[in-house]
Amino acid sequence: MSDPVSESQGRLPDTALASLPLSLPAEQRAAFEAAYATPTRAYHNIGHVAEVLRHYADVAAGPGWRQPREVALAVLYHDAIYDAGRRDNEARSALLARDHIARWLAGEGIDADRVAELIELTARHGAIARDDVDEETRLFLDGDMAILGAEPSAFDAYDRGIAAEYRGHVPGPLFRLNRRRFLKALLKRERIFLSDHYHQRFDAAARNNLRRAITTKR
């Protein structure tokens, strides 16, 4: 169970940290939490990280991870830099992850290239084919997109959060047009989720949520 107070204050709950296969120095934890605190975010915040970590733990208990530490760090840092409307958020987040690994986890044998690769791939959600990536990458990317198959109330909160983040950065009509195009493109895909693990659990719910979002007047 997550700690909503901690998440709303920008701190990753200790329960979420417990799922990590490595220990983070206090300075590193404070630094990445500070990154998520700016700018103010309605969805891509520390609460989102906690949710993806819950999916990370679920996979760890099921299919498992080949590089658990690298994937965990990618989860932690994948949205560390986020300015709505910018095209380099993922690349900048990957650079921050590399910097923090070099600063606080040097000598731990972390494959920083793999961490950066996973983070940068999140820029291509909806455009990656199943055969483009390996199974571990599929599971990581699907965990980030699992919100699509969440309960309707959670999905709706996510949808409102994305709109709130873009408000003031992109004109409303343009945002709504592009958002509907993105959701329609996801719905048209043969598989919304790349891995069998997520496809079997969330495909039907995700399609219901997407149809509802597309047909709801905004």
Secondary structure, 3 states (H helix, E strand, C coil): CCCHHHHHCCCCCHHHHCCCCCCCCHHHHHHHHHHHCCCCCCCCCHHHHHHHHHHHHHHHHCCCCCCHHHHHHHHHHCCCCCCCCCCCHHHHHHHHHHHHHHHHCCCCCCCHHHHHHHHHHHHHCCCCCHHHCCHHHHHHHHHHHHHHHCCHHHHHHHHHHHHHHHCCCCCHHHHHHHHHHHHHHHHHCCCCCCCHHHHHHHHHHHHHHHHHHHHCCC
